[in-house]
Amino acid sequence: RIVVPATPQTNLSVRAVTGTHVCLLYMDVPEAATRGLLGFALHRRNCATGYQQWLSGLKTFPSQDPPSDVSEDEAAQAKPREFKADVVPTGVGVFQGFHWADYTARAGQRYVFTIVPLY
């Protein structure tokens, strides 16, 4: 278990609980700091390999979805997406919750997570 206390710059505290193949992250911000909070972007770096990526989520804001009167083909031509239709990197579509489970962690690996609150 790892706990990162909030700092005056972020007001974000994080608790991490790890297992063999999962890392659970619990974010907390004071109620006053939730005003305008859209969610979090989650970035992970593997300490051994240096591989890094924005972790993906499944939710987007309605403004990121194609308009309902436009077909998916027309929307794809108008604005090509760099990711599968239902999986969105949190650097593009913020994670909209206060806990995250990373089930892609590998046993014996060390990771550095960067959690960015977005307003």
Disulfide bonds with the S-S distance in Angstrom:
none
